């Protein structure tokens, strides 16, 4: 892509990202709605504040990532959007690995496990989607797309692992809900991305793969009516 086109795309997507940030900048209503969606009924003020901080850590990066990623990928479509969401989630989880500055811990110290964060069926579905995409792309010698599928899968699983080992913060039920949200969204995005990457041709088979990937994403990230107990 010529440099002037790269600059134009970067400015355009950066403005889009800034507009999204302004519109979606989280407040108390956003934090409360997020916790209720992930199985925390009637969250208190401290839990809502934790959820708002969680959202800010992610949304703060979106304008800058929208500015940088589309020119790098030479793509302003769904691929750049998914990449932005994944990179933003990865940065947020890396920053969340820092221990809390408060002297008193409010969350339980019992270690979380992967099964506490993402259900087994979703992990299995992620593995199957990734394996199917990788095998098909290797068989058809589409090496660039193969690298994209492997990289996407790796980032999704790293985000999930970081969500599991994140230092405890806040009330246990809110802490666990936000971990589950991070893990499930990452795994769901990975499944949808692998379905789209693995079947890139514009035919009926690729359409079915995209629809199946979208359905899997919606199933993995479906609202939790009641927060289940840790396994």
N, C-alpha and C positions, 0 to 999 in steps of 0.2 A: 504494500500500500504506500503511495507517495506520502512524503512527510506532511504536506499541507492537508491531505485527507486524514492522516492520523491525528493531527492537531484538531481538526474540525470535529472528528468523532469523539476525541477525548473531551473537548469542551462541551459538546452536546450531552454526552453521557454523564459528565460531571454535574451539569445543571440538573439533569434528571435525578441523579442521586441526591443532590442538595434539596430538591423539591420533595423527594420522598422522605428525606430526613426531617424536614420541617413538618410535613403532614403527619408523619408517623412517630415523631419524637414522643417517647412514652411519658405518661403521667400516671396518677393514682388509678384512674379508671382502667388504663391498659394493664397495669400490674395486677389489679384485682381480677380482671377478666382472664388474664393468662393463668393465674393460679386456679381459678374455678374451672377453666377448661381442662386443666391437668389434675383434677381430682381433689382440690383443696376447697371445701365449702366454707364460706364466710371467713376469709382470711382477715387477720388483724392488721393494724397499721404497720407493725414491724415486718410482717410477712410481705405486705404490699410493697414496702420500701425495698426489700430484698429483690422482689420481682422487677421493680422499676430499674434498679441498678443492673440487674441481669440483662434487661432489654437495651439499656443505654450502651453497655459494653459491646453489643453487636451492631446496633444501628449507627453508632458513631463512625464506624469504618466504611459504611456503604458508599457515601459520596466519593471518597478517595479511591475506593476499589472500582467503582463505576468509571472513574476518570482514567484509571490505569489499565484495567483488564481488557476492555474491548479492543483498544489499539494493539495490544500484545497478541491477542488471539485472532485479530482481524475478523472479529465477529461481534455484532451487536444484538444477536438473537438470544434464544433460550440458553445456549451454551455459556455465554458470558454472564447471564443472570445466575445460573446455577453455580458457576465458578465463584462469582462474587459472594453468594450466600455461604458457600463452603469455606472460602478463605476468611470471610468475616467471622464465621463460627470458630474456625481454628485459632485465629488471633485472640478472640475473646476467651476461649478455653485456656490458651497458654497464659494469658494475663491472670486468669482466675486461679492459677496454680500457686500464686503467692499466698503465704499464710496470712490469716486475718491479723490486723494490727491491734484488735481489741484483746484485752487480757483474759476476758472470760469467754469461753466457748458456750454457745447456746444449743448447738446441735449435738446429737449423739456422737460418740466416738467410735461406735461399731463400724467396721469397714464395710463399704458398699461393694457389691459384686456386679459383674456384667449383667447377670440375670435380674438384678434389682432395677437396672436401668432400661434394658430393652428385652422384650419377651423373646423366648427361644425361637418361636416360629418366624419372627422378623429377622433374626440373625441367620436362620437357615435360608430364608427367602433371599436375603442379601448375598449369601454365598452362592446360591444357585444362579442368581442374576449375573453376578460378576463372572462366575465360571463360564456360563453360556456365552456371554459377550466376548470374553477373552479367547475361548476356543474358536468361535466363529471368525473373529478378526485375524487370529493366527492362521486359521485354515485358508482364509482368502488373502492373506499376506497384506493386510491393511495396517501397517506397522505404526503409523502416526496415531490412528484411532485406537490401536491396541495400547499404546503408551498412555493415551488419555483415559482409557478404561481402567488400567492398572493404577494410575495416579489418583483418579477419582475414588476408587475403592480404598486405597491406602489412606487418603485424607479423611474419608468418612469414618473409618475404623479408628484412626488416631483421635479424631474428635470425640468419639464414643469412649475410648479408653481414658482420655483426659477428663471427661465428664465423670467417669467412675472414680478416679483418684483425686478429684478436686477437693481441697480442704473444706471441711464442714463449715457451714455458715448459717446462722439463723435457726429458726424452729425446724425440727426434724422433718415435718411433713412438707413444708415449703422447700426445704433443701432437696429432698428427694424428688419432688415434683419437677423442679428445674433441671435436675440431672436427667430425669427421664425425658424431658422435653428436648434437651440437647442431643441425647443419644438417638431418640426416635426420629427427630427431624434429619439428623445426619444420615442415618441408615436409610430412611425413606428417600432422601435426595439421591443417595448412591444407587439405589435400586432403579429409580426413574432415569437417572443419567446413564447407567449401564444399558438399560433397555434402548434408549435413544442412540447411544454411541455404537452399540453392537449391531444395530440394523439401520444404517444410515441412508440406504437407498430409498428414493421416494416411490415406493410401491405399496401394495396392500399389506405385505408382510411387515414392513417398517411401521405402517400405521397401527397394525395390531400390537406391535411391540411397544409403541409409545403409549397406546391406550392402556395396555397391561401395566406398564411402568407407572403411569399416573394413578391407576386404581390401587396398585400396591402402595404408593406413597400416601394416598388418602387413608388406606387401611392402617398403615403403621403409625400415622400421625393423628388418628381419630381421637376426638375428645374422650377424656377419662371421666366418667360420671362419678366414680368413687375410687379413691386412691387405694390400690391393693397393698396388702402388707408385703414387706420385703421377703424374698425367697429365702 
